[in-house]
Amino acid sequence: MEGIDHLDLVVTDLELSLTFYRGLLAPLAYVRESTIVGERGERVVYLGRAGGGDSIGLRERQSHAHGVAYDRYAVGVHHIAFAAPSRAAVDERARWVVQQGMTIESGPVEYDYAPGYYAVFFYDPDGIKLEVVHIPGSECRE
């Protein structure tokens, strides 16, 4: 079954966000990196999983059209969940998030969304809500 190939995010500060996402995702097998030039000439950096596909792209904003900070309840992305191979990996990523001085919204705990659903919810440097989750039986690909 095919899934989402990539997701692009617009961020306030590309270098700050690259540092954050590289650190967050490398232990989850997002170890490929490629750069393209976007449609407006901007640098777009993709961080992808080792096996191909499943990547997240980051580009710096070119507009100040939104006068307020990111609001996940406005039209757009509510949150992005990254699969973890184990509960221990969720716990380790949560510790890393705290070490980076980022805000954890909740977890890591087991939620009743599905049997064994174990996750931590937190925010990136722009306030975008992220999740690292382990669901038994749906182990991430290598």
C-alpha positions as CSV (number, residue, x, y, z in Angstrom):
1,M,0.0,0.0,0.0
2,E,1.3,3.4,-0.9
3,G,1.2,6.3,1.6
4,I,2.2,9.9,1.8
5,D,5.5,10.4,0.0
6,H,6.4,13.7,1.6
7,L,5.1,16.7,3.5
8,D,6.5,20.2,3.2
9,L,6.5,22.7,6.0
10,V,7.1,26.4,5.9
11,V,9.1,27.6,8.9
12,T,10.2,30.9,10.3
13,D,13.9,30.1,10.4
14,L,15.2,27.3,8.1
15,E,18.5,26.7,9.9
16,L,16.9,26.6,13.4
17,S,14.2,24.2,12.1
18,L,16.8,22.0,10.3
19,T,18.8,21.6,13.5
20,F,15.7,20.7,15.4
21,Y,14.2,18.2,12.8
22,R,17.6,16.6,12.1
23,G,18.1,16.0,15.8
24,L,14.5,14.8,16.3
25,L,14.3,12.5,13.3
26,A,17.7,10.9,12.8
27,P,17.1,8.3,15.5
28,L,13.8,7.5,13.7
29,A,15.7,6.6,10.6
30,Y,15.3,9.9,8.8
31,V,18.9,9.9,7.6
32,R,18.6,10.9,3.9
33,E,19.0,14.6,3.1
34,S,18.5,16.3,-0.2
35,T,18.1,19.9,-1.3
36,I,16.1,21.4,-4.1
37,V,15.2,24.9,-5.3
38,G,11.6,25.7,-4.8
39,E,9.2,27.4,-7.2
40,R,10.2,30.9,-5.8
41,G,13.9,30.2,-5.8
42,E,13.9,29.2,-2.1
43,R,16.0,26.4,-0.7
44,V,14.0,23.4,0.3
45,V,15.6,20.6,2.4
46,Y,14.1,17.2,2.6
47,L,14.8,14.8,5.5
48,G,13.9,11.3,4.4
49,R,13.7,7.8,5.8
50,A,16.5,5.4,4.9
51,G,14.3,3.2,2.7
52,G,13.1,6.1,0.5
53,G,9.8,8.0,0.5
54,D,8.4,9.2,3.8
55,S,10.2,12.6,3.9
56,I,9.5,16.0,5.4
57,G,10.6,19.1,3.5
58,L,11.4,22.4,5.2
59,R,11.5,25.8,3.6
60,E,11.8,29.3,5.0
61,R,8.7,31.5,4.8
62,Q,8.6,34.1,2.2
63,S,5.4,35.8,3.3
64,H,4.2,37.6,6.5
65,A,0.5,37.2,5.5
66,H,-0.4,35.6,8.8
67,G,-0.2,38.2,11.5
68,V,-0.5,35.7,14.3
69,A,1.5,32.7,15.4
70,Y,0.7,29.3,14.1
71,D,-2.7,28.1,15.1
72,R,-3.4,24.3,14.6
73,Y,-7.1,24.9,14.7
74,A,-7.0,27.3,11.7
75,V,-7.1,25.8,8.2
76,G,-3.9,23.7,7.7
77,V,-2.1,21.0,9.6
78,H,-3.3,20.1,13.1
79,H,-0.3,17.9,13.9
80,I,2.2,15.5,12.4
81,A,2.9,12.1,13.9
82,F,6.2,10.2,13.4
83,A,6.3,6.4,13.9
84,A,8.8,5.0,16.5
85,P,10.0,1.4,16.5
86,S,9.3,1.0,20.3
87,R,8.0,2.6,23.5
88,A,11.7,3.1,24.5
89,A,12.2,5.2,21.3
90,V,9.2,7.3,22.2
91,D,10.6,7.9,25.7
92,E,14.1,8.7,24.4
93,R,12.7,11.2,21.9
94,A,10.6,12.8,24.7
95,R,13.8,13.2,26.8
96,W,15.6,14.8,23.7
97,V,12.7,17.2,23.2
98,V,13.0,18.3,26.9
99,Q,16.8,18.7,26.5
100,Q,16.2,21.0,23.6
101,G,14.0,23.2,25.8
102,M,10.9,22.5,23.8
103,T,7.4,22.2,25.2
104,I,5.8,18.8,25.7
105,E,2.0,19.0,25.6
106,S,1.4,15.5,26.9
107,G,3.0,12.1,27.4
108,P,4.7,10.0,26.9
109,V,1.8,7.8,27.9
110,E,-0.6,5.2,26.5
111,Y,-3.6,6.7,24.9
112,D,-6.9,4.8,24.1
113,Y,-6.8,5.7,20.3
114,A,-5.8,2.1,19.5
115,P,-4.5,-0.9,21.6
116,G,-1.0,-0.1,22.9
117,Y,-1.0,3.4,21.3
118,Y,2.0,5.1,23.1
119,A,2.9,8.6,22.3
120,V,4.3,12.0,23.2
121,F,3.0,15.3,21.9
122,F,5.1,18.4,21.7
123,Y,5.8,21.5,19.6
124,D,8.5,22.4,17.1
125,P,10.3,25.9,17.1
126,D,7.3,27.4,15.2
127,G,4.7,26.0,17.5
128,I,3.7,23.2,15.1
129,K,2.3,20.3,17.1
130,L,4.3,17.0,16.6
131,E,3.9,13.5,17.9
132,V,6.2,10.5,18.2
133,V,4.1,7.3,18.5
134,H,4.6,3.6,18.8
135,I,1.7,1.3,18.0
136,P,2.4,-2.4,18.4
137,G,2.1,-4.3,15.1
138,S,2.8,-1.3,13.0
139,E,6.5,-1.0,13.4
140,C,8.2,1.5,11.2
141,R,10.1,0.4,8.2
142,E,13.9,0.5,8.1
